[in-house]
Amino acid sequence: MLRWQCRRGMRELDVVLERYLQQRYASAPLAEQKAFESLLDLPDPQLFAYLMRRETPAVPEWVDVLSKLSAFEP
């Protein structure tokens, strides 16, 4: 199910989210996994703004996951 949630309307998000899911998610701590899952509930424009550092989320756990996601940017 998470794999399908990583498929977004923006190719840039697809690449980053799917790479994270394949390469890090399984070995990530439970809190990080939960934060990643909650990020997937965001609309694409909001998630993209966070990933591109145009906006900063108020949720500290999201900040941590987003910094890890940036390592998977194309």
C-alpha positions in Angstrom: 0.0 0.0 0.0 2.8 2.5 0.8 4.3 1.9 -2.6 1.1 3.1 -4.2 0.9 6.1 -1.9 4.4 7.1 -3.1 3.0 7.3 -6.6 2.1 10.9 -6.9 1.0 13.4 -9.5 4.5 14.9 -9.7 7.3 12.8 -11.2 9.8 14.5 -8.9 7.9 13.3 -5.8 7.5 9.8 -7.3 11.3 9.4 -7.6 12.2 10.7 -4.2 9.5 8.9 -2.3 9.9 5.6 -4.1 13.7 5.7 -3.6 13.3 6.4 0.1 10.8 3.6 0.4 13.0 1.1 -1.3 16.3 2.1 0.3 15.6 3.3 3.8 12.1 2.8 5.0 12.5 -0.8 6.2 15.5 0.0 8.3 14.3 3.3 9.6 13.2 3.6 13.2 9.4 3.2 13.8 9.0 6.9 14.6 10.6 7.8 11.3 8.4 5.3 9.4 5.3 6.8 11.0 6.4 10.4 10.1 7.0 9.3 6.5 3.6 7.7 6.4 1.9 10.9 7.7 3.8 13.0 5.1 2.2 10.8 2.4 -1.2 12.2 3.4 -0.2 15.7 2.4 -1.3 17.2 -1.0 1.5 17.1 -3.6 2.0 20.9 -3.7 2.5 21.1 0.1 4.8 18.1 0.2 6.8 19.5 -2.7 7.2 22.9 -1.0 8.5 21.1 2.1 10.9 19.0 0.1 12.2 22.0 -1.8 12.6 23.9 1.4 10.3 26.6 0.3 8.3 26.1 3.5 9.2 24.5 6.9 6.7 22.1 8.5 5.7 22.7 12.1 5.9 19.0 12.9 9.5 18.3 14.0 9.3 14.6 12.9 8.6 15.7 9.4 11.6 18.0 9.4 13.8 15.0 10.2 12.2 12.8 7.5 12.4 15.6 4.9 16.1 16.0 5.5 16.5 12.2 4.8 14.3 12.4 1.8 16.5 15.1 0.3 19.3 12.5 0.1 17.1 10.7 -2.5 16.5 13.7 -4.8 17.3 13.0 -8.5 
